Amino acid sequence: MSLPLTPCAGFSSHAPGRYNSAMDEFLLSLESCELCPRRCGKNRLRGELGFCGAGAESVVAYYGPHFGEEPPISGVRGSGTVFFSPCNMRCVFCQNYQISHAASGVPVTVEGLVEIFFELAGKGVHNINLVSPTPYAPHIAAAITRARKEGLDIPFLYNTGAYEERQTIRSLEGLIDIYLPDLKYWNSAVAAKLSAAPRYPAAATEAIVEMHTQVGDLKVEGGIAKRGLLIRHLVLPGGLAGSKSIVSWIEEKLGRHAGFSLMSQYHPLGRAHEYPLINRRIRDDEYDPLIEMLARKGFENVYTQELESAESYLPDFERERPFQE
């Protein structure tokens, strides 16, 4: 990975007329940032930092082909992941804790993001996978618009923890081909304790409905995802995530055709050791009944994991290549 560094201070390279008025308005929303449910209202264009710690320019911690996503996302040539830093959530067990809780990486302009997109596409990846994108949604929207105008025609994937404002997702309509949101918690108190996100269940479900409205169910051609929604859910020890309720909600609101990834890869990282209930891996008797529930309800587009594979998903962002691939 070699980051395309372009000296930047806010949006100094934003020439009049470069973007359409809607894009201008989206970028200027950073004068009082309310991109996520925290609604900090900070003027990020003047260097103020909100809860997440993001400022005027986007920060990229790592980018490169990644082969550890669901099969239709990674395919055979990999998913072109761009890891942004920091995240607008504070999950105490985050596997990306090295880059999610504080800004870690290189500031990159909109032009720099476009260069990254084309570099990844040149490696033959199946999609551009934007990880933890929420704090930089306006930058990303501007970069996608530019890249499309310059001829980039592979799918863009929005890989989010889903602590989103519905209006932010609406601003991305027509730019994102595949939404890959987590649906982490069903209980607000658990979300507040483990991710400092008390509004999470309501905000995430509302945002996911908007995503589904935009792109519909996951569409896979030749084994590769082209468009649609794929919801991820990480099973936590002791049923803390409310997994059964989440499955029932998806069935009721989105239907049994909805793409759903049931993840068993939980590993107690970060500050998980401070919370006895989550300071262990999950067990077969916590995961297998959920698979049986999905089968019983007739879900048709489900991806699962082997419990033994949990450690293979753990990244180390201090290495040049964070993933064991």
C-alpha positions in Angstrom: 0.0 0.0 0.0 1.2 3.4 -0.9 -1.1 6.3 0.0 -1.5 9.0 -2.7 -0.7 12.0 -0.5 -2.0 15.3 -1.7 -1.4 18.2 0.7 -4.8 19.2 2.0 -6.4 21.6 4.4 -10.1 20.9 4.5 -11.5 21.4 1.0 -8.9 23.8 -0.3 -9.0 21.9 -3.6 -12.7 22.4 -4.0 -13.0 24.7 -7.0 -16.4 26.4 -7.7 -18.6 24.4 -10.0 -16.6 21.2 -9.5 -19.5 19.4 -7.9 -23.2 19.8 -8.3 -25.2 21.8 -5.8 -26.3 18.7 -3.8 -22.7 17.6 -3.4 -21.7 21.1 -2.3 -24.4 21.0 0.3 -23.3 17.6 1.5 -19.7 18.7 1.9 -20.7 22.0 3.6 -22.8 20.0 6.1 -19.5 19.5 7.9 -19.8 23.1 9.1 -22.2 21.6 11.7 -21.7 17.9 11.6 -24.8 15.8 12.1 -23.9 12.9 9.9 -24.5 10.2 12.6 -27.0 10.0 15.5 -24.6 11.7 17.8 -25.3 15.0 16.0 -22.3 16.7 17.5 -22.8 19.9 15.5 -19.0 20.6 15.4 -17.6 22.7 12.6 -15.2 20.1 11.1 -14.3 22.4 8.3 -12.6 24.7 10.9 -10.8 21.8 12.5 -13.3 21.1 15.4 -13.5 17.4 16.3 -16.7 15.7 17.3 -17.2 12.5 19.3 -15.6 10.3 16.6 -12.5 12.5 16.3 -12.8 13.1 12.6 -11.8 16.5 11.3 -11.9 18.3 7.9 -10.2 15.7 5.8 -10.7 11.9 5.5 -8.1 9.7 7.1 -7.2 6.4 5.5 -5.5 3.8 7.7 -5.0 1.1 5.1 -6.2 0.0 1.6 -5.8 -3.1 -0.5 -7.4 -6.2 -1.8 -9.1 -8.2 1.0 -10.2 -11.9 0.8 -11.9 -12.3 4.2 -15.4 -10.9 3.4 -18.4 -13.0 2.5 -17.8 -15.1 -0.7 -19.8 -12.9 -3.1 -18.0 -9.8 -1.8 -14.4 -11.2 -1.8 -14.8 -13.4 -4.8 -11.6 -14.8 -6.3 -9.8 -11.4 -6.8 -10.6 -9.8 -3.5 -12.6 -6.8 -2.3 -10.9 -3.5 -2.7 -11.0 -2.3 0.9 -10.4 1.2 2.1 -10.2 1.4 5.9 -11.1 4.8 7.3 -10.2 6.0 10.7 -11.7 6.7 13.2 -15.1 5.1 13.6 -18.2 6.9 15.0 -18.9 4.0 17.4 -16.9 2.9 20.4 -17.3 -0.9 20.5 -15.3 -2.1 23.5 -14.5 -5.4 21.7 -13.7 -3.9 18.2 -11.4 -6.1 16.2 -10.2 -2.9 14.4 -9.5 -1.2 17.7 -6.1 0.0 16.5 -7.7 2.4 14.0 -11.4 2.7 15.2 -11.1 4.6 18.5 -8.7 7.3 17.4 -7.5 8.7 14.1 -4.7 6.6 12.8 -3.5 6.9 9.2 -2.9 9.5 6.5 -5.1 12.5 5.6 -6.3 12.0 2.0 -8.1 14.6 -0.2 -11.1 13.8 -2.4 -8.6 13.6 -5.3 -6.5 11.2 -3.3 -9.5 8.9 -2.7 -10.2 8.8 -6.4 -6.6 7.7 -7.0 -7.0 5.0 -4.4 -10.2 3.8 -6.1 -8.5 3.5 -9.5 -5.4 1.9 -8.0 -7.6 -0.8 -6.4 -9.6 -1.3 -9.6 -6.4 -1.7 -11.4 -5.6 -4.7 -9.2 -8.7 -6.5 -10.5 -10.8 -6.3 -7.3 -14.5 -7.0 -7.6 -15.6 -3.8 -5.7 -14.5 -0.8 -3.7 -15.2 -1.6 -0.1 -15.5 1.5 2.1 -15.0 0.4 5.7 -16.1 2.7 8.6 -17.2 5.3 6.1 -19.7 7.3 8.2 -17.6 10.2 9.4 -16.5 10.8 5.8 -19.7 10.2 3.9 -19.5 13.6 2.1 -15.8 13.1 1.1 -16.7 9.6 -0.2 -19.7 10.9 -2.1 -17.6 13.5 -3.8 -14.9 11.0 -4.7 -17.4 8.4 -6.1 -19.0 11.1 -8.2 -15.6 12.1 -9.6 -14.5 8.5 -10.1 -17.7 7.6 -12.0 -17.2 10.6 -14.3 -13.7 9.4 -15.0 -15.0 6.0 -16.0 -14.7 3.7 -12.9 -17.5 1.2 -13.3 -17.1 -1.4 -10.5 -19.6 -1.5 -7.5 -19.0 0.7 -4.5 -19.8 -1.0 -1.2 -20.7 0.9 2.0 -19.4 -1.2 4.9 -20.8 0.4 8.1 -21.6 -0.3 11.7 -25.0 1.2 10.8 -25.0 3.9 13.5 -26.3 6.2 10.7 -28.7 9.1 10.2 -31.2 8.2 7.6 -30.6 11.5 5.9 -26.9 10.6 5.5 -27.9 7.4 3.7 -30.4 9.2 1.5 -27.6 11.6 0.4 -25.7 8.5 -0.9 -28.6 7.3 -3.1 -27.4 6.5 -6.6 -23.7 6.3 -5.5 -23.6 3.2 -3.4 -24.3 -0.2 -5.2 -24.0 -2.5 -2.2 -24.7 -1.7 1.5 -23.0 -4.0 4.0 -24.3 -2.8 7.4 -23.9 -4.5 10.8 -27.0 -4.9 12.9 -25.2 -5.2 16.2 -27.8 -4.8 19.0 -31.5 -5.1 19.7 -31.3 -3.5 23.2 -30.5 0.2 23.7 -28.9 -0.3 27.1 -26.5 -3.0 25.8 -25.6 -0.7 22.8 -24.9 2.2 25.3 -22.7 0.0 27.5 -20.7 -1.8 24.8 -20.6 0.8 22.0 -21.5 4.2 23.7 -24.4 4.3 21.2 -27.7 4.5 23.1 -29.8 5.3 20.0 -28.3 2.4 18.1 -31.3 0.0 17.6 -33.7 2.7 16.3 -31.1 4.5 14.2 -29.7 1.3 12.7 -33.0 -0.3 11.8 -34.2 3.0 10.2 -31.0 3.4 8.2 -31.1 -0.3 7.0 -34.7 0.1 5.8 -33.5 3.2 3.8 -30.6 1.1 2.4 -33.0 -1.6 1.3 -35.3 0.9 -0.3 -32.4 2.2 -2.4 -30.8 -1.1 -3.6 -33.1 -3.9 -2.8 -32.1 -7.5 -2.0 -28.6 -8.7 -2.7 -28.1 -9.6 -6.4 -25.3 -12.0 -7.2 -24.1 -12.7 -10.7 -21.5 -15.4 -11.5 -20.9 -15.7 -7.7 -20.1 -12.0 -7.3 -22.4 -9.4 -5.6 -23.4 -6.6 -8.0 -26.0 -4.7 -6.0 -28.2 -4.8 -3.0 -28.2 -5.2 0.8 -26.3 -7.7 2.9 -26.8 -7.4 6.7 -24.2 -8.6 9.0 -24.8 -9.7 12.6 -22.1 -10.6 15.1 -23.3 -13.1 17.7 -22.2 -12.1 21.2 -21.7 -14.3 24.3 -24.8 -14.8 26.4 -27.2 -13.6 23.7 -26.3 -10.0 24.6 -26.8 -8.8 21.0 -30.5 -9.9 20.9 -29.8 -12.1 17.8 -33.2 -13.9 17.8 -35.1 -10.5 17.9 -32.9 -9.2 15.0 -33.6 -12.2 12.9 -37.4 -11.8 13.5 -37.2 -8.1 12.6 -35.4 -8.8 9.3 -38.1 -11.4 8.5 -40.9 -9.0 9.2 -39.5 -5.8 7.7 -37.3 -7.0 4.8 -38.4 -10.6 4.1 -36.8 -14.0 4.0 -35.0 -13.1 0.7 -32.8 -10.5 2.5 -29.1 -11.2 2.4 -27.9 -12.1 5.9 -24.5 -12.9 7.3 -24.5 -14.6 10.7 -21.0 -14.1 12.1 -19.4 -16.3 14.8 -16.0 -14.6 14.7 -16.4 -12.7 18.0 -13.1 -12.5 19.8 -12.6 -10.6 23.1 -10.3 -7.8 21.9 -9.9 -4.1 22.9 -11.4 -3.6 26.4 -13.5 -6.7 26.4 -11.5 -8.0 29.3 -13.2 -5.3 31.5 -16.6 -6.9 30.8 -16.8 -10.4 32.2 -20.0 -11.3 30.2 -18.2 -10.8 26.9 -14.6 -11.9 27.9 -14.9 -15.2 26.0 -15.6 -16.6 22.6 -19.1 -17.8 21.7 -20.1 -21.4 22.0 -21.8 -23.9 19.6 -24.9 -23.8 21.7 -25.1 -20.1 21.2 -24.5 -20.1 17.4 -26.1 -23.3 16.1 -29.7 -22.6 17.3 -29.6 -19.3 15.3 -28.7 -21.2 12.2 -31.6 -23.6 12.9 -33.9 -20.6 13.4 -32.9 -19.1 10.0 -33.5 -22.5 8.3 -36.9 -23.0 10.1 -38.0 -19.5 9.0 -37.0 -20.2 5.4 -34.3 -17.6 4.9 -32.8 -18.1 1.5 -29.7 -16.0 1.3 -27.6 -16.7 4.5 -23.8 -16.8 5.1 -22.4 -18.5 8.1 -18.9 -19.1 9.7 -17.1 -21.9 11.4 -16.4 -21.1 15.1 -12.9 -22.4 14.7 -12.1 -19.7 12.1 -12.5 -16.7 14.5 -8.8 -15.9 14.9 -8.2 -15.9 11.1 -10.3 -12.8 10.9 -8.3 -10.7 13.3 -6.3 -7.9 11.7 -3.1 -6.2 12.9 -2.9 -2.7 11.4 0.7 -2.4 12.6 1.7 -4.8 9.8 2.0 -3.7 6.2 -0.7 -6.2 5.3 -3.1 -6.4 8.3 -4.8 -9.6 7.4 -3.5 -13.2 7.4 -4.3 -13.9 3.8 
